[in-house]
């Protein structure tokens, strides 16, 4: 599970088995349509969830959070 920050400072949450490849895909217009006009994106947070089902569950949970709560998660894990 990962969160990227878009050029417009919005946050996008997704799941993948290869975070760096997925960020690369987003930035090369091969990712989600919802970030297409907000490129480039940068990786803000990643979390290992064990399997696809757990990752999807965690993604749904975080997508339901407020922006402030997401930023708290991101900032808590940023040096």
Secondary structure, DSSP 8 states (H G I E B T S, - for coil): -EEEE-TTS-EEEE--S-HHHHHHHHHTT-S-GGGGGG---EEEEE---SSHHHHHHHHHHHHTS-HHHHHHHHHHT--
